[in-house]
Amino acid sequence: MRSSVGVLGLSALLVAGCAAVGGTESGGDSAAAAAAVARAAEKAEQPVSLRYRSTGRTPEEGRIEGEAAIGVKPQVMSLKSTVLSGPDKGTGEFRFVDGVLYIGTDEAGEDGKHWIKFGKHGANAGMADKVRDNPSHETGFLAAADDLKKAGAETVEGVRTTHYTGTATVDDIRASYKDDATKVRQRTEKSLAQYEKLGVDELTMDLWIDAEDRTRRLRMQGFGRHGELDLTLTFFDFGKPVTVKAPPASDTMDMAEALKTTGD
């Protein structure tokens, strides 16, 4: 099977640990905006089923788009990403079902199968935990912006929202989390490491949040060693059931069985 490093590069960025923030503030000053961000960042720690779409550009993949569904009870996830141009053009997908991680691409491997199945334990457990993460975590980065402000009221996907914007360096974002819980700091560090890997050291952020302190849209912009980062995520279907099915067994290579066969 072709490498997922390219076609699933977007997925790696999205599930690195991206906490939703929000709140509709009547005041337009930075203090009111910061309070809104803090309220929603705290709310984002509450697990919730949702769906989201992504579109934009990353320095390494170029133009990309994706869609995902995250279910809380039971814990399931589907994350599909597509690189629209360049040498890594194609579609890849993560699925997490019944504690098992599946990775697939639109190009079959030498065995004619499109999916690889990984076990529940060992080295794959860390990836499974990563795939389950809600990628709205990164909205909390906006609290580190010195120029944080309310930009106005706008409608996103038929929902009335408040738009906030600001710019912060990766170092300032990291420092803003120094007093947070260990789990939150670790997730934040994973996210920041992804941006640093791309060569992005400053982020311009736009955030649209609804009256229930939920992120409805998040846009992250910056410049890396290989070009522009401009990624927009739109969130919807909060609290609605999510169903994810395992890929067909006939189209799936079981990694554990393959390793037993090779004696590795």
Order of alpha helices (4+ residues) and beta strands (2+ residues): alpha-alpha-alpha-beta-beta-beta-beta-beta-beta-alpha-beta-beta-alpha-alpha-beta-beta-beta-beta-alpha
